[in-house]
Amino acid sequence: MTNKDDKNGGGRGFARMDPQKQREIASKGGQAAHASGNAHQFTSEEARAAGRKGGQASRGRSKPSAQSAD
């Protein structure tokens, strides 16, 4: 059996794990970061700035508009 035939999409290590198992492991990492004080806590101003930046970046990539053929 090749990697392409695997139900989890192939790959190695973390990428090959069951998605639920990946979430469990990632959750433990997040909990540990918060417990140790290393996790970043966004302020409302930082969140606002990130939202503005994302909106500006996506403006150039609009969906093709349906133009009428005259």
N, CA, C and O atoms as CSV, one atom per row, in Angstrom:
chain,resi,resn,atom,element,x,y,z
A,1,MET,N,N,0.850,-1.182,0.000
A,1,MET,CA,C,0.000,0.000,0.000
A,1,MET,C,C,0.891,1.238,0.000
A,1,MET,O,O,1.847,1.311,0.771
A,2,THR,N,N,0.591,2.202,-0.847
A,2,THR,CA,C,1.367,3.431,-0.906
A,2,THR,C,C,0.732,4.500,-0.039
A,2,THR,O,O,-0.411,4.356,0.396
A,3,ASN,N,N,1.476,5.581,0.215
A,3,ASN,CA,C,0.951,6.675,1.016
A,3,ASN,C,C,-0.312,7.280,0.417
A,3,ASN,O,O,-1.192,7.733,1.149
A,4,LYS,N,N,-0.405,7.290,-0.907
A,4,LYS,CA,C,-1.570,7.876,-1.564
A,4,LYS,C,C,-2.832,7.080,-1.270
A,4,LYS,O,O,-3.936,7.617,-1.363
A,5,ASP,N,N,-2.684,5.810,-0.918
A,5,ASP,CA,C,-3.836,4.958,-0.660
A,5,ASP,C,C,-4.342,5.077,0.773
A,5,ASP,O,O,-5.427,4.581,1.077
A,6,ASP,N,N,-3.590,5.718,1.657
A,6,ASP,CA,C,-4.004,5.851,3.048
A,6,ASP,C,C,-5.250,6.701,3.166
A,6,ASP,O,O,-5.412,7.667,2.421
A,7,LYS,N,N,-6.128,6.362,4.083
A,7,LYS,CA,C,-7.344,7.151,4.266
A,7,LYS,C,C,-7.051,8.520,4.883
A,7,LYS,O,O,-7.869,9.432,4.760
A,8,ASN,N,N,-5.905,8.681,5.541
A,8,ASN,CA,C,-5.553,9.964,6.152
A,8,ASN,C,C,-4.704,10.837,5.238
A,8,ASN,O,O,-4.137,11.829,5.697
A,9,GLY,N,N,-4.604,10.500,3.974
A,9,GLY,CA,C,-3.909,11.352,3.030
A,9,GLY,C,C,-2.420,11.172,2.949
A,9,GLY,O,O,-1.748,11.985,2.316
A,10,GLY,N,N,-1.874,10.150,3.556
A,10,GLY,CA,C,-0.437,9.915,3.452
A,10,GLY,C,C,0.348,10.822,4.381
A,10,GLY,O,O,-0.144,11.239,5.430
A,11,GLY,N,N,1.567,11.120,3.984
A,11,GLY,CA,C,2.417,11.957,4.818
A,11,GLY,C,C,3.068,11.154,5.918
A,11,GLY,O,O,2.950,9.930,5.979
A,12,ARG,N,N,3.762,11.873,6.791
A,12,ARG,CA,C,4.428,11.208,7.902
A,12,ARG,C,C,4.130,11.961,9.187
A,12,ARG,O,O,3.748,13.131,9.161
A,13,GLY,N,N,4.305,11.286,10.295
A,13,GLY,CA,C,4.188,11.910,11.602
A,13,GLY,C,C,2.828,12.556,11.854
A,13,GLY,O,O,1.783,11.926,11.697
A,14,PHE,N,N,2.869,13.818,12.246
A,14,PHE,CA,C,1.658,14.537,12.628
A,14,PHE,C,C,0.649,14.575,11.486
A,14,PHE,O,O,-0.553,14.446,11.720
A,15,ALA,N,N,1.123,14.749,10.254
A,15,ALA,CA,C,0.234,14.849,9.097
A,15,ALA,C,C,-0.524,13.550,8.848
A,15,ALA,O,O,-1.609,13.569,8.267
A,16,ARG,N,N,0.024,12.446,9.273
A,16,ARG,CA,C,-0.591,11.146,9.022
A,16,ARG,C,C,-1.596,10.767,10.104
A,16,ARG,O,O,-2.381,9.836,9.923
A,17,MET,N,N,-1.576,11.474,11.215
A,17,MET,CA,C,-2.462,11.135,12.327
A,17,MET,C,C,-3.917,11.433,12.016
A,17,MET,O,O,-4.244,12.222,11.129
A,18,ASP,N,N,-4.761,10.784,12.764
A,18,ASP,CA,C,-6.193,11.041,12.700
A,18,ASP,C,C,-6.440,12.505,13.077
A,18,ASP,O,O,-5.840,12.990,14.037
A,19,PRO,N,N,-7.304,13.223,12.352
A,19,PRO,CA,C,-7.561,14.647,12.645
A,19,PRO,C,C,-7.973,14.903,14.095
A,19,PRO,O,O,-7.599,15.927,14.666
A,20,GLN,N,N,-8.736,13.992,14.697
A,20,GLN,CA,C,-9.150,14.164,16.088
A,20,GLN,C,C,-7.934,14.104,17.018
A,20,GLN,O,O,-7.836,14.881,17.968
A,21,LYS,N,N,-7.017,13.186,16.743
A,21,LYS,CA,C,-5.795,13.058,17.544
A,21,LYS,C,C,-4.935,14.317,17.394
A,21,LYS,O,O,-4.345,14.780,18.370
A,22,GLN,N,N,-4.860,14.876,16.173
A,22,GLN,CA,C,-4.121,16.123,15.946
A,22,GLN,C,C,-4.698,17.248,16.807
A,22,GLN,O,O,-3.954,18.008,17.426
A,23,ARG,N,N,-6.028,17.347,16.841
A,23,ARG,CA,C,-6.671,18.401,17.642
A,23,ARG,C,C,-6.366,18.244,19.124
A,23,ARG,O,O,-6.123,19.226,19.826
A,24,GLU,N,N,-6.379,16.991,19.597
A,24,GLU,CA,C,-6.081,16.746,21.012
A,24,GLU,C,C,-4.661,17.202,21.356
A,24,GLU,O,O,-4.439,17.854,22.376
A,25,ILE,N,N,-3.714,16.856,20.503
A,25,ILE,CA,C,-2.310,17.222,20.750
A,25,ILE,C,C,-2.135,18.734,20.676
A,25,ILE,O,O,-1.454,19.319,21.518
A,26,ALA,N,N,-2.741,19.371,19.679
A,26,ALA,CA,C,-2.631,20.823,19.527
A,26,ALA,C,C,-3.272,21.540,20.713
A,26,ALA,O,O,-2.767,22.565,21.171
A,27,SER,N,N,-4.372,21.005,21.202
A,27,SER,CA,C,-5.042,21.595,22.348
A,27,SER,C,C,-4.151,21.559,23.591
A,27,SER,O,O,-4.096,22.524,24.354
A,28,LYS,N,N,-3.458,20.440,23.785
A,28,LYS,CA,C,-2.540,20.333,24.926
A,28,LYS,C,C,-1.429,21.366,24.825
A,28,LYS,O,O,-1.025,21.950,25.831
A,29,GLY,N,N,-0.929,21.596,23.602
A,29,GLY,CA,C,0.111,22.603,23.406
A,29,GLY,C,C,-0.394,24.001,23.739
A,29,GLY,O,O,0.310,24.791,24.368
A,30,GLY,N,N,-1.605,24.297,23.317
A,30,GLY,CA,C,-2.184,25.604,23.617
A,30,GLY,C,C,-2.398,25.796,25.111
A,30,GLY,O,O,-2.124,26.866,25.655
A,31,GLN,N,N,-2.886,24.757,25.767
A,31,GLN,CA,C,-3.107,24.830,27.217
A,31,GLN,C,C,-1.789,25.034,27.950
A,31,GLN,O,O,-1.720,25.805,28.906
A,32,ALA,N,N,-0.749,24.347,27.507
A,32,ALA,CA,C,0.564,24.475,28.145
A,32,ALA,C,C,1.119,25.889,27.951
A,32,ALA,O,O,1.717,26.456,28.866
A,33,ALA,N,N,0.918,26.452,26.761
A,33,ALA,CA,C,1.412,27.805,26.491
A,33,ALA,C,C,0.718,28.821,27.380
A,33,ALA,O,O,1.360,29.728,27.908
A,34,HIS,N,N,-0.573,28.677,27.548
A,34,HIS,CA,C,-1.309,29.598,28.418
A,34,HIS,C,C,-0.872,29.429,29.875
A,34,HIS,O,O,-0.703,30.412,30.597
A,35,ALA,N,N,-0.693,28.187,30.297
A,35,ALA,CA,C,-0.295,27.920,31.677
A,35,ALA,C,C,1.079,28.501,31.999
A,35,ALA,O,O,1.315,28.959,33.116
A,36,SER,N,N,1.983,28.481,31.023
A,36,SER,CA,C,3.332,28.984,31.265
A,36,SER,C,C,3.455,30.485,31.007
A,36,SER,O,O,4.496,31.084,31.277
A,37,GLY,N,N,2.389,31.087,30.486
A,37,GLY,CA,C,2.417,32.522,30.224
A,37,GLY,C,C,3.047,32.896,28.898
A,37,GLY,O,O,3.334,34.070,28.666
A,38,ASN,N,N,3.268,31.929,28.023
A,38,ASN,CA,C,3.886,32.200,26.728
A,38,ASN,C,C,2.885,32.454,25.607
A,38,ASN,O,O,3.278,32.855,24.511
A,39,ALA,N,N,1.612,32.232,25.860
A,39,ALA,CA,C,0.604,32.408,24.809
A,39,ALA,C,C,0.301,33.889,24.643
A,39,ALA,O,O,0.233,34.639,25.616
A,40,HIS,N,N,0.120,34.295,23.391
A,40,HIS,CA,C,-0.169,35.704,23.104
A,40,HIS,C,C,-1.649,35.974,23.300
A,40,HIS,O,O,-2.494,35.221,22.817
A,41,GLN,N,N,-1.958,37.038,24.001
A,41,GLN,CA,C,-3.340,37.466,24.194
A,41,GLN,C,C,-3.547,38.748,23.404
A,41,GLN,O,O,-2.947,39.779,23.710
A,42,PHE,N,N,-4.402,38.681,22.383
A,42,PHE,CA,C,-4.669,39.869,21.577
A,42,PHE,C,C,-5.463,40.882,22.375
A,42,PHE,O,O,-6.426,40.530,23.058
A,43,THR,N,N,-5.058,42.148,22.288
A,43,THR,CA,C,-5.887,43.229,22.829
A,43,THR,C,C,-6.923,43.556,21.767
A,43,THR,O,O,-6.788,43.136,20.617
A,44,SER,N,N,-7.950,44.298,22.139
A,44,SER,CA,C,-8.975,44.633,21.157
A,44,SER,C,C,-8.380,45.479,20.031
A,44,SER,O,O,-8.807,45.362,18.882
A,45,GLU,N,N,-7.403,46.325,20.346
A,45,GLU,CA,C,-6.776,47.154,19.304
A,45,GLU,C,C,-5.963,46.287,18.338
A,45,GLU,O,O,-5.999,46.514,17.129
A,46,GLU,N,N,-5.233,45.299,18.857
A,46,GLU,CA,C,-4.477,44.394,17.982
A,46,GLU,C,C,-5.419,43.606,17.072
A,46,GLU,O,O,-5.136,43.414,15.889
A,47,ALA,N,N,-6.524,43.159,17.625
A,47,ALA,CA,C,-7.490,42.407,16.827
A,47,ALA,C,C,-8.086,43.293,15.734
A,47,ALA,O,O,-8.274,42.845,14.602
A,48,ARG,N,N,-8.378,44.526,16.065
A,48,ARG,CA,C,-8.910,45.482,15.082
A,48,ARG,C,C,-7.909,45.697,13.951
A,48,ARG,O,O,-8.276,45.689,12.776
A,49,ALA,N,N,-6.640,45.888,14.317
A,49,ALA,CA,C,-5.593,46.120,13.321
A,49,ALA,C,C,-5.428,44.895,12.413
A,49,ALA,O,O,-5.245,45.041,11.205
A,50,ALA,N,N,-5.491,43.708,12.982
A,50,ALA,CA,C,-5.363,42.486,12.190
A,50,ALA,C,C,-6.538,42.353,11.226
A,50,ALA,O,O,-6.355,41.938,10.081
A,51,GLY,N,N,-7.723,42.696,11.672
A,51,GLY,CA,C,-8.893,42.652,10.801
A,51,GLY,C,C,-8.784,43.628,9.649
A,51,GLY,O,O,-9.141,43.307,8.515
A,52,ARG,N,N,-8.284,44.832,9.944
A,52,ARG,CA,C,-8.101,45.826,8.881
A,52,ARG,C,C,-7.077,45.337,7.867
A,52,ARG,O,O,-7.278,45.465,6.659
A,53,LYS,N,N,-5.983,44.780,8.362
A,53,LYS,CA,C,-4.920,44.301,7.478
A,53,LYS,C,C,-5.438,43.179,6.581
A,53,LYS,O,O,-5.138,43.157,5.387
A,54,GLY,N,N,-6.197,42.265,7.132
A,54,GLY,CA,C,-6.757,41.176,6.334
A,54,GLY,C,C,-7.727,41.680,5.287
A,54,GLY,O,O,-7.737,41.189,4.159
A,55,GLY,N,N,-8.538,42.651,5.648
A,55,GLY,CA,C,-9.486,43.220,4.700
A,55,GLY,C,C,-8.783,43.930,3.569
A,55,GLY,O,O,-9.212,43.839,2.419
A,56,GLN,N,N,-7.713,44.634,3.872
A,56,GLN,CA,C,-6.960,45.346,2.833
A,56,GLN,C,C,-6.291,44.353,1.886
A,56,GLN,O,O,-6.245,44.579,0.677
A,57,ALA,N,N,-5.780,43.270,2.426
A,57,ALA,CA,C,-5.088,42.286,1.596
A,57,ALA,C,C,-6.057,41.581,0.652
A,57,ALA,O,O,-5.678,41.230,-0.465
A,58,SER,N,N,-7.286,41.371,1.075
A,58,SER,CA,C,-8.230,40.628,0.245
A,58,SER,C,C,-8.920,41.489,-0.800
A,58,SER,O,O,-9.562,40.946,-1.699
A,59,ARG,N,N,-8.816,42.787,-0.718
A,59,ARG,CA,C,-9.507,43.655,-1.681
A,59,ARG,C,C,-9.008,43.472,-3.099
A,59,ARG,O,O,-9.782,43.620,-4.045
A,60,GLY,N,N,-7.745,43.157,-3.269
A,60,GLY,CA,C,-7.187,42.986,-4.604
A,60,GLY,C,C,-7.572,41.671,-5.254
A,60,GLY,O,O,-7.404,41.500,-6.462
A,61,ARG,N,N,-8.087,40.745,-4.468
A,61,ARG,CA,C,-8.434,39.423,-4.998
A,61,ARG,C,C,-9.937,39.227,-4.965
A,61,ARG,O,O,-10.436,38.407,-4.194
A,62,SER,N,N,-10.658,39.954,-5.779
A,62,SER,CA,C,-12.103,39.824,-5.785
A,62,SER,C,C,-12.525,38.722,-6.741
A,62,SER,O,O,-11.767,38.314,-7.621
A,63,LYS,N,N,-13.748,38.249,-6.551
A,63,LYS,CA,C,-14.299,37.227,-7.420
A,63,LYS,C,C,-14.570,37.840,-8.788
A,63,LYS,O,O,-14.895,39.024,-8.879
A,64,PRO,N,N,-14.443,37.067,-9.834
A,64,PRO,CA,C,-14.746,37.611,-11.166
A,64,PRO,C,C,-16.220,38.014,-11.214
A,64,PRO,O,O,-17.096,37.235,-10.838
A,65,SER,N,N,-16.480,39.200,-11.665
A,65,SER,CA,C,-17.858,39.669,-11.714
A,65,SER,C,C,-18.545,39.138,-12.965
A,65,SER,O,O,-17.916,38.916,-14.000
A,66,ALA,N,N,-19.833,38.944,-12.840
A,66,ALA,CA,C,-20.611,38.470,-13.983
A,66,ALA,C,C,-20.967,39.672,-14.844
A,66,ALA,O,O,-21.903,40.414,-14.548
A,67,GLN,N,N,-20.202,39.849,-15.915
A,67,GLN,CA,C,-20.449,40.979,-16.797
A,67,GLN,C,C,-21.306,40.510,-17.950
A,67,GLN,O,O,-21.150,39.399,-18.459
A,68,SER,N,N,-22.218,41.382,-18.352
A,68,SER,CA,C,-23.103,41.003,-19.460
A,68,SER,C,C,-22.344,41.083,-20.773
A,68,SER,O,O,-21.528,41.981,-20.984
A,69,ALA,N,N,-22.624,40.141,-21.642
A,69,ALA,CA,C,-21.987,40.131,-22.967
A,69,ALA,C,C,-22.818,40.969,-23.896
A,69,ALA,O,O,-23.929,40.573,-24.250
A,70,ASP,N,N,-22.319,42.114,-24.304
A,70,ASP,CA,C,-23.076,43.015,-25.189
A,70,ASP,C,C,-22.837,42.738,-26.622
A,70,ASP,O,O,-23.403,43.411,-27.484
